[in-house]
Amino acid sequence: MPSRVFVIGPVSWNLLVYVAELPAPEPHAVFAQRHHEGLGGTSAGKALNLRRLGLDVTLYTLLGDDETGERIRRALPDGIHLVAGRSVNGSERHVNLMDGAGRRLSLYLTLPEAAAPGADGLEAALAGADAVVVDLAEHSRRALAVARSLGRPVWCDLHDYDGRSAFHAEFRDTADYLFVSDERLADPHTFLHEQIAAGKRLAVCTRGARGALALAPGGQIVEVPAEPVSDVVDTNGAGDAFFAGFLSAHLAGQELSGCLARATSAAAACVRSPDLAAGS
């Protein structure tokens, strides 16, 4: 029987616009090279990649009673068990500008707002999970306390955390397994050591095309290079694919080196695809 993973956080419908360079902050015209619409959001990326790797995935997010919500529902494959809380502010939408180097500028058009929590199925869906992935969103915070009360291991991805942001603090402090990008960290090595000293079971720092750093209790920082990719199609979702690859290997009982190997392989497969998960 496959391991069960509960994922909670943002799922959106995105318009992706590809440009040669991200626009400068001044009035001018920019001509798109191409564009398309599709499923987005970090929790969608993780859920799709976890499912692709054979795990039993439940995805909790907020959806509005709107056409965007219906598009999101239709885009999620049958193998992902969707539990949708009700948003009183519509479903989440972004416009993502992507440049030739894979850098992204995200414009948030709509952010969901949760109706009063109640019989939305969160507790029941979370209770049987082997791992609980709590992504950055206001509506995700409730899952932190529920997971802790049930003794479920919590995995959090802090994305471009700067080491100081108050918004991230509860996620950082509650997580057993912590992932972060090096984009805004002044000293990733020190940060990883601080998190292990604070009681984390694992701390990982992703570095894009330069690979990743990882630290477990009692060990030394392990550095792994990214898997070379000559035919990059789209970098959206690469970090979520890395996270999913690592988690799937961990739940399969692999050591740190095996987890990192599967993580880098999953990320490479993702950037070769126009989708959030290869083959989705």
Buried (B, 14 or more C-beta within 10 A) or exposed (E): EBBBBBBBBBBBBBBBBBBEEBEEEEEEEEEEEEBEEBBBBBBBBBBBBBBBBEBBBBBBBBBBEBEBBBBBEEBBEEBBBBBBBBBEBBBBBBBBBBBEEBEBEEEEBBBBBBBEEEEBBBBEBBEEBBBBBBBBBEBBBBBBEBBBEEEBBBBBBBBEBEBEBEEBEBBBBBBBBBBBBBEBBEEBEEBBBEBBEEEBBBBBBBBBBEBBBBBBEEEEBBBBEBBEBEEBBBBBBBBBBBBBBBBBBBBBEBEBEBBBBBBBBBBBBBBBBEBBBBEB
